[in-house]
Amino acid sequence: MDKKALASKRHFENTRVYLDKDFDIQIRCELIAEQLKFAQELELLDLGCGNGALSLQFQAQAKKLTLVDITENMLVEAKKNVIKDHQHKISFIQSDIDSFNSEDKFDVVICSGILAHVPSVNSAIQKIHSCLKPNGLCFVQITDSDQFLSKINSIYNYFLDVVFKNFRYKKNIFTLQEILGKFEEQQFQFKDKTQYSLVLPLMKSIFSNQTLYRYSKYVLAHRFLSNHGSDFMLTFRKK
Ligand SMILES: C[S@@+](CC[C@H](N)C(=O)[O-])C[C@H]1O[C@@H](n2cnc3c(N)ncnc32)[C@H](O)[C@@H]1O
């Protein structure tokens, strides 16, 4: 397995690093659900599924769900979210995105919060393309390094690393414009984007999950605030 993929797997094996406060996952679920109102009879692929919340919210309506993650413990968490009546149409695959191959093609691919962790962003985008049916939809969640808040957060994280001599796992950093360009090069048509997440340094440590969720909803409802958010949910269609 690639070194970067292995580092990512180690990082997420402790699922708490990501799942302890799940307000942001709830927001991502809602952003996708707003766009995918007609999930009936769709075949969905969730690449880097984490706890599976984003795709499993459609388990009643979808025809088939395939959830892929490199981290065994994340898949354990995802399996807890399956409702017995729907388990026959849900498969879980432990794989890194580059090694994942499927003969089946999907109507929808969800690729949320994973481009920051993969060995190659270009290969990941090619993989999404190869897994989609013609005209298939793809949801991609990213952090835009060009946003002022992203710069503040990275300075804060760097400061923490230096002070605590804690040279933590490093993510891939990119701008929204770079990602839009890469998807366009790979024959995707841009459909939609929602900017969100105005979580300042220390807020996650200070406030409860519920407060952070309410605050994030407030930010989303006020364009002036959300226009300063660090994150984007993007929708593309395969050409
Ligand atoms: C930030 S979490 C996002 C989880 C979920 N998609 C969400 O938005 O809530 C990133 C997930 O990608 C998985 N992951 C990281 N690198 C991966 C890779 N190379 N291939 C497959 N999954 C990977 C991690 O195990 C983790 O569950």
Ligand as a Chemical Component Dictionary entry (heavy atoms), coordinates in Angstrom:
data_LIG
# 
_chem_comp.id                   LIG 
_chem_comp.type                 NON-POLYMER 
_chem_comp.pdbx_formal_charge   0 
_chem_comp.three_letter_code    LIG 
# 
loop_
_chem_comp_atom.comp_id 
_chem_comp_atom.atom_id 
_chem_comp_atom.alt_atom_id 
_chem_comp_atom.type_symbol 
_chem_comp_atom.charge 
_chem_comp_atom.model_Cartn_x 
_chem_comp_atom.model_Cartn_y 
_chem_comp_atom.model_Cartn_z 
_chem_comp_atom.pdbx_ordinal 
LIG C1  C1  C 0  -12.469 12.976 6.821 1  
LIG S1  S1  S 1  -13.095 11.335 6.744 2  
LIG C2  C2  C 0  -14.563 11.603 5.786 3  
LIG C3  C3  C 0  -15.620 10.534 6.046 4  
LIG C4  C4  C 0  -16.930 10.764 5.312 5  
LIG N1  N1  N 0  -16.778 10.675 3.882 6  
LIG C5  C5  C 0  -17.529 12.094 5.692 7  
LIG O1  O1  O 0  -17.514 13.038 4.891 8  
LIG O2  O2  O -1 -18.026 12.211 6.823 9  
LIG C6  C6  C 0  -12.022 10.576 5.562 10 
LIG C7  C7  C 0  -12.293 9.082  5.389 11 
LIG O3  O3  O 0  -11.546 8.625  4.246 12 
LIG C8  C8  C 0  -10.918 7.396  4.582 13 
LIG N2  N2  N 0  -9.701  7.328  3.760 14 
LIG C9  C9  C 0  -8.569  8.045  3.901 15 
LIG N3  N3  N 0  -7.698  7.756  2.935 16 
LIG C10 C10 C 0  -8.294  6.839  2.137 17 
LIG C11 C11 C 0  -7.897  6.138  0.950 18 
LIG N4  N4  N 0  -6.706  6.350  0.387 19 
LIG N5  N5  N 0  -8.760  5.275  0.396 20 
LIG C12 C12 C 0  -9.989  5.050  0.963 21 
LIG N6  N6  N 0  -10.415 5.673  2.090 22 
LIG C13 C13 C 0  -9.584  6.557  2.672 23 
LIG C14 C14 C 0  -10.646 7.472  6.082 24 
LIG O4  O4  O 0  -10.497 6.202  6.671 25 
LIG C15 C15 C 0  -11.857 8.232  6.575 26 
LIG O5  O5  O 0  -12.905 7.361  6.937 27 
# 
loop_
_chem_comp_bond.comp_id 
_chem_comp_bond.atom_id_1 
_chem_comp_bond.atom_id_2 
_chem_comp_bond.value_order 
_chem_comp_bond.pdbx_ordinal 
LIG C1  S1  SING 1  
LIG S1  C2  SING 2  
LIG S1  C6  SING 3  
LIG C2  C3  SING 4  
LIG C3  C4  SING 5  
LIG C4  N1  SING 6  
LIG C4  C5  SING 7  
LIG C5  O1  DOUB 8  
LIG C5  O2  SING 9  
LIG C6  C7  SING 10 
LIG C7  O3  SING 11 
LIG C7  C15 SING 12 
LIG O3  C8  SING 13 
LIG C8  N2  SING 14 
LIG C8  C14 SING 15 
LIG N2  C9  SING 16 
LIG N2  C13 SING 17 
LIG C9  N3  DOUB 18 
LIG N3  C10 SING 19 
LIG C10 C11 SING 20 
LIG C10 C13 DOUB 21 
LIG C11 N4  SING 22 
LIG C11 N5  DOUB 23 
LIG N5  C12 SING 24 
LIG C12 N6  DOUB 25 
LIG N6  C13 SING 26 
LIG C14 O4  SING 27 
LIG C14 C15 SING 28 
LIG C15 O5  SING 29 
# 
